[in-house]
Amino acid sequence: MQDKLLIVTNLKKTIMYIEKTVINYPNKYKVLKDKIISSLYDILELTYYTNCLDDKKNNQYVIISKIKMLDFYFMVSLNNKLINQKKYISYTNYLLDITKLIYGWINETKK
């Protein structure tokens, strides 16, 4: 299935990339691992759902807040040495790109 939204395409790539590392978190950090994976899929699901709505604005901001929480989860992962600085920067850059696309989407729907 071909996705028309660039956001969805980028989200899918990001999920696949991040999930490879997060899946290997020790069981001690199971809650953190589950929150990260759950948030990634929630963002994708919300993006599909929001695209079908007439009033997209509120849900777009929910997506932004979930991305901000992911950023926090990765900071916790870095502090607990579950990921290194290089991966942290890489993950947050992916999230930043998606955030920029969401804000562009918000600005487009205002017109």
ABEGO torsion letter per residue (X at the ends): XBBABAAAAAAAAAAAAAAAAAAABBAAAAAAAAAAAAAAAAAAAAAAAAAABABAAAAAAAAAAAAAAAAAAAAAAAAAGABBAAAAAAAAAAAAAAAAAAAAAAAAAAX
